[in-house]
Amino acid sequence: MNNKKRILVINPNSSKKMTADIAHTLEKLKIENLIYELISCKDSPEFLESFKDYVDASFNVVKLLEKTPNKDFDGYLLACMGDPGIYALKEIVKAPIIGIAEAAISTSLLLGFKFSILAASKKAKYMMESMVLKYGLNERLASVEYINSNIEGIMKSEEFLIDSLKTGAKKAQLKGAEVLILGCAAMTALPNDLVTEIPILDPIKNGVFLLESIINNELNISKAGLYM
């Protein structure tokens, strides 16, 4: 009898490189009782760097999941730190679905009082701040640090990304952060053995483990209020 749970990981953009990096992270996790399927949205922008991009991607992900038989998966993970369309997705799917941003922020609250996010660009900094405010956790946010690069730029050089992460972690800690969340799925390609003085949360890995816990505890998204 096969008791393995099946999850669908959704990259809401159309970047082949980012999808490959996410796939590499999933392969390294090797969770015994979990089977992954990873898809991207070919009609979405290559990178999601504005609210318009979020709207376009949200539309495409909703269309995609409306065509996906609910019985095929035990859970869904939306693999973008903007959680585009997550509220609509919680309305339409029957199995648990979580966004990697809401998952990472929730986990960070268990690890320290204040968290920071490392974003790619100055625009992304403001978008992350807006998202945290929407989730009602502004008082737990120490800062949003940013690399001052677009997403394509941070994917070109691992050395540049590692140096930026270490610099960002130091800045965040000086502002009171006890946990640092990587602010883009593109950062999942970073090595696992980076040494910093505060915990670093990779939202892809964290999202998978949190979704697995929800599935194993036989929990689901509440349809009693907002997501009815």
Secondary structure, 3 states (H helix, E strand, C coil): CCCCEEEEEEECCCCHHHHHHHHHHHHHHCCCCEEEEEEECCCCCCCCCCHHHHHHHHHHHHHHHHCCCHHHCCEEEECCCCCCCHHHHHHHCCCCEEEHHHHHHHHHHHHCCCEEEEECCHHHHHHHHHHHHHCCCHHHEEEEEECCCCHHHHCCCHHHHHHHHHHHHHHHHHCCCCEEEECCHHHHHCCCCCCCCCCEECHHHHHHHHHHHHHHCCCCCCCCCCCC
